[in-house]
Amino acid sequence: MTEREPQGPAPASAVVTRASMSGRGPVRFRARWAKGRTGAVALVAAFAALAALWAAVPQPRTGEGSVDVTRLVPGDG
């Protein structure tokens, strides 16, 4: 395993700014596509895309090297 050098706050703040602009901007500035029937279609399309992504991600295999979470209980002390 290699250690990563710290990148500083610039990449993280760029991601946060972009996410904030793409999520809040259309609602805040009353974008035409975010209102009415078009907004509902965009919302349904976004949920469908997320559901497809959720279905596409494979379920992790259990076996050697995995952790049995049912055995992770605190001790008596």
C-alpha positions in Angstrom: 0.0 0.0 0.0 1.4 3.4 -0.9 0.8 6.6 1.0 -0.8 9.4 -0.8 0.5 12.9 -0.5 -2.0 15.4 0.9 -3.6 17.4 -1.9 -4.8 20.3 0.2 -8.2 21.9 0.4 -8.3 23.1 -3.3 -9.6 19.8 -4.9 -12.1 19.2 -2.2 -13.5 22.7 -2.3 -13.7 22.6 -6.1 -15.8 19.4 -5.9 -18.0 21.0 -3.2 -18.5 24.1 -5.2 -19.4 22.2 -8.4 -21.8 19.9 -6.6 -23.4 22.9 -4.9 -23.8 24.8 -8.2 -25.3 21.8 -10.0 -27.7 20.9 -7.2 -28.8 24.2 -5.9 -28.3 26.5 -8.8 -31.3 25.4 -11.0 -33.7 25.7 -8.0 -32.2 28.9 -6.6 -32.2 30.7 -10.0 -35.5 29.2 -11.2 -34.2 27.4 -14.2 -36.9 26.6 -16.7 -36.1 22.9 -17.0 -36.3 22.5 -13.2 -40.0 23.6 -12.9 -43.2 21.9 -13.8 -43.5 18.8 -16.0 -39.9 19.1 -17.3 -38.6 19.2 -13.7 -40.6 16.1 -12.8 -39.2 14.3 -15.9 -35.7 15.4 -15.0 -36.2 14.1 -11.4 -37.5 10.8 -12.5 -34.6 10.4 -15.0 -32.1 11.2 -12.2 -33.7 8.6 -10.0 -33.7 6.0 -12.8 -30.0 6.7 -13.5 -29.2 6.2 -9.8 -31.2 3.0 -9.7 -29.4 1.7 -12.8 -26.0 2.6 -11.1 -27.1 0.9 -7.9 -28.0 -2.3 -9.9 -24.8 -2.2 -11.9 -22.5 -2.2 -8.8 -21.6 -5.8 -8.0 -22.3 -7.2 -4.6 -19.1 -8.0 -2.7 -18.1 -11.6 -2.3 -17.9 -13.0 1.2 -15.3 -15.6 2.2 -11.7 -15.6 3.0 -10.5 -12.1 3.9 -13.9 -10.7 4.6 -15.2 -9.7 8.0 -18.2 -11.4 9.7 -19.9 -8.3 11.2 -22.1 -10.4 13.4 -19.0 -11.3 15.5 -18.0 -7.7 16.0 -19.4 -7.2 19.5 -17.8 -5.3 22.3 -16.0 -7.4 24.9 -16.9 -7.6 28.6 -14.6 -4.7 29.6 
